[in-house]
C-alpha cells in the first residue's frame, strides 16, 4: 500500500516507521527538515520538506499515487484543511486526521473525515 503521512513529529514518525517496517511504501512530508531525524535509520521512504497545503509539494510527495493518507501535524486547522484537499482534489479515499481538541471532532466528521484524537 502507498501511504502519505503529513507531519513527522512523534506520531507521524512512529506511524511512518511502523508502516515502513510492515512493508508499505511510505512518503512523509514536514515543514521542518530536522523532523526526519526521528525516522529509523533503515527508513528509505520518500521524505519531502515543504508546506502541506501547497499542491506542488503534495505532488512531489507522491500524493497522486497514494492509497491512503494520515495528516498528523500538531495544528488541527492545518490537519482539517489538508485532509479536505487530499479527499476533494486528489480523491484519496482513506484519509485519517489527527485532532488535539476532542471538541472539534464533529467538525472533522461533518467533512467526512476519520479522526484520531491525541
Buried (B, 14 or more C-beta within 10 A) or exposed (E): EBBBBBBBBEBBBBBBBEBBEEEBBBBBBBBEEEBBEBBEEEBEBBBBBBEBEEEEBBEBBBBEEBEBBBBBBBBBEBBBBBBBBBBEEBEBEBBBBBBEEEEBBEBBEEBEBEBEEE
